[in-house]
Amino acid sequence: MVEPRYPSVSSETLAAACVALNGRAVLIESRDTQARSELALRLVDRGGSLIAGEHSICQRQDGHLIACAPVHDRGRIEVAGLGIVELPFQERAPVDLLIVILDKPTLFPEETTRRVAGIPVRVVTLAALDPAAPAKIAVALGQLHR
């Protein structure tokens, strides 16, 4: 019997914050909403542009994955102790990286990717409270200044 082939989806909504660094989107996924918001806020403080604070819509366009926020979430991020705040935001950017926040990520993980809307995206695991997490993301993107 022949397996039916289904086309991959052209868009997915992820429970992930999203920040653009030099025009390249980084998705931040965690079971803990506060952990992903805090890492996103640290990236914004480092010069990134908020795309989405709570949910990210990822759309496949011409072989690339583009992230944007749902209309109700644009420019909004939950900040512990302050509630939901509005920040300047970037409407969309091509996705280059998916950060998965874990309690204890492995020191030498295998290179992994995950398909989002049919596009493979590099996955990097980080600890939420790692003070070097923004620098590690810059290294993963090849953007650390020397």
N, C-alpha and C positions, 0 to 999 in steps of 0.2 A: 504494500500500500504506500502510496506517495504522500509524504507529509505536506500539508498545505503551507504555502508561504504567505505570510501576512506582511504588509509594508510596515516599517517602523513608524511610530507616532511622530508627528511633526512638531508637537509641543508637549511640554510637561510642566506642571506647577510643583515646585519643591518647597518643603518647609525649610527654607535656607535664606539667610541674609546674603546680600551681595554688595560688594564694594569694587569699584574700578580703580586700578592702580596703573597710571600711565595709559589709560584707555583699554586696559585688559581686565575683564571681570573675574573676580574670585568669588565663588560660591562658598558659603560657610554653613555647614550642616551639623546639628547637634540635637540630641534629645532634650537638652537643657536650653530653653529659650534665652535665658539670661547669659549663658556662656557664649552663644553665638552673637548676641547683641553686643556684649562687651568686647569681643574680638573685632567685630565690625567697627565699633566706635574707636578702638585703638588704631585700626587701619585708616579711618577717616582723620584722626588726630595726626597721623603720619603723612597726610597729604592725599589720601584716597578720596574718592567721591562716592557717596552712598548711592546705591541703585535701589536696593530693597532692604527693609529692616526685618521683615517677618517671613514673607513668602516671595519666591522668585519664579517668574514665568520664563521658561527656557524654550526658545523657538528655533527650529532648524531652518536656516535660510541660505540657499546656495552652498550647501556643504559646510556651513559654519553654525555654531551654536550661539545665539544671541540672548542675553538675559535682560529682563526688564521687570518692573514691579507692577502688581495689580494697581489699578487706578486709586483705590482707597488707601494703598500702602506707600505711595510715592512720597519720598522725603520724610517718612515717619519711622522712628526707631524707638524701642522701649529701652529706657535707661533706668537702671535700678536706683531708687531713691528720688528720681525726678518724674517718673511716669513716661508717657509717650511724648516725645519731643519731635519737633519738625526741624530738619536740617536742609541745607542746599543739597540738591541731588542731580545725578546724571540720569537721563532717561533710559539709556540702554548701552550695552557694550558687548563685544564678543567674549565668550567664556574661554579662559585658558586653564583654570584650575578649580578643583573641588577640594576644600578643606573639610575633613571629618574630624570633629572634636571628640576625643576619647579620654577616659580617666587616665589610662596609662598606655600611650602609644608605644609601639616597639621601637627600639633604637635603630635597627637596621631593617626597615620594612622592604618587602619586595615591591618593585615598581608595579602599580596597579592602575587600571582605568575602569571607568564605569560609563555605560552608555546612557546618555541623557538625550531624549528626543532623537535617538538613533545615532548620535554623534559620540565617539569615545572622548572622555574627559579624564585627564590625569588626576588621580586621587592622592592626597597627602594627609596623613593623620598627625594631629598635634594635640598637646594637652591644653586645656582651656586657659589655665592660669600661668602658662609658661611665659615669663617676661620677654623671651626672645622670639615668641611666635610671629610678630610682624616682620622681624628680620628674616626668619626662616621662610616666610611666604615670599619675601623679596628675593631670597636665594632661589627658591623654587621657580620663580618667574624670570630668573636671570637678571634681576634689577638691583642687586646690592651694589652700592657705590663703594669703590675702593679708594 
